[in-house]
Amino acid sequence: MDISDTRWHTKTKASPATSYRSNTVTNQNNTRNTQVSVSSLAVKLKEAQQAIDAARLNQQSFPQNNNVLTWQAKSNQEEVNSAKWEFEQLSKPQLETIAMDPSNTFSKAEKAAAYEKWHALDQRALSELKRNALNDDNAMTSFEAALYTHSQTFSELGKAMLPDDYLSQAQSHFESALQDMNLSAHTMSNQAEHYYSLMVTDLFAGNEPKVHNGAEGMSSHNLERSNYDFLTHKDRFMLADMYEYAEKSGIDFEYIQKLASDIGNYRRHDDGKLLSNFNEGHFNTETKSSLSDLRKEIKPL
């Protein structure tokens, strides 16, 4: 096939070789632009660091965090967002150099962007401290100790970027989170108790019996008992979860009753050890179909 006769050639009026050279030049230009951008940022970081070192020698104070709020207010948000993208891979010390630059090497928008990026990284660190503290029996004490240790790692520039109430604010947020978790746990506990009580009412007429031993099978002692009486504690908690799902999904409790009876009968026969092909011809296919959604929602024991 002669490529010169193709529609591509007619529209572009360029040979494949010319196209290849054009694409190569474009790629080289893109690479060169990226290198220039990175190189330019490196030069600016070096200049800003030199200005910071000079300020330290002259014992000049660095702008505090309230100045950053002024930079944010005066900056165009599009410029800030653009700078944040450019600073995506910078470390916290590099971001501090930009945000606390005492010269005019970096614009106000760039300083605001560096400030926001630095605080986003710090928030990630605080989140990690919170997750670790939650694994401790005394979560609040554990978090306070970890927070203090964390605060000691800040550089001089980093401390200048912190709000005055940094420690108290972090502690307050964690305390509020703990209270919300405790409230949620209390609510879940109340719900669990409600549906367990509902299970007892529906299966045992409100009077829950002890778990009876099915090792004796269909002995005279067990003959007069209901299948429900042989449900284990785990069985009963699982069924309580099913009652919750059924009530919220509008499913008839009759299907849970049938399943509970089947499970109880299995327990009555020593967990199936005393059954001989009992399931054949006895399994309720309608119950199986109706309970398929329920089983998906219940965690394995």
C-alpha positions, 0 to 999 in steps of 0.5 A: 500500500502506498501511504502517499495515497492515503487520506492522512497524507492528503490532509497533512501534506507531510511525509511519514519521515517529516511527521516523525521528525516533527513529533520528535522535535515536539517531544524534545521541546516538551522535555526541555520545557519541563527541565527548564521549569524544574531548573527554574524552581531549583534556582528560586529555592536556592535564592529563597534559602539564601535570603532566609540564611541572611535574615537569620544572620541579621536576626530578622524575624520571619513572617508569622502565620497571620501574614499567610492569611493575608497572602491568601486573601490577596492572591488569585485562587487560580494562581494558587492552584497552579502553584500547588500543582507545581509544588506537588512533589516538594518536601515540607522543608522546601515548602517552608522555604517558599512560604517563609521566603523573606525576599520577593523570589516567590510571589504571594500566590506561590507562598500561599500555595506552599503554605496550603500544601505544607498544612495538607501534609501535616494534616496527614501526619496528624491523621496517622497519629489519631489512628495509632492513638485509637488502638490504645486503651487510653486514646486521649493520653496516647494522642496528646503524648504523640502530638507533643512529640510531633510538635518538637519535630518542627523546624524554626520555619515550620513553627512560624507557619503554625497557628498559635492554638495548634496543639489545643486545636488538634487535641480538641478535634481528637476529643470531639472525634472520640465523643462522636465514636462513643456516641455512635458505638452507644447507638449501635449497641442500643440498636443491637439490643433492640433487634435481639429483643425483637428476635426473642419476642418473635421466636420465644414469645419474649421469654428466651430459654437457655441453650439446650444440648442436642447431643441426645438427639430426639430423646424423650427429654428433647422431644417436647422442646421447640427447635428454637430452644437448641439455637446457640448464642451465636445462632441467636445473634446472627438471627438478630442481625437478620431481623434488623435487615428484614425490618429495614428491607420489608422482608416477612419475618416468616422466612427467618422463623423457617431458617431458625427452625432449620438451624435449631433442628440441626443443633437438636441432632448434635450439629447434624451428626445424628441426621441420616439423609434428613435434608433430602426431601425436607429442604424448603426451596421457597425458603432458600430463595427468599433467604438469599438476600438475607444471607448476603447481608450477614457476616460469617460466624 
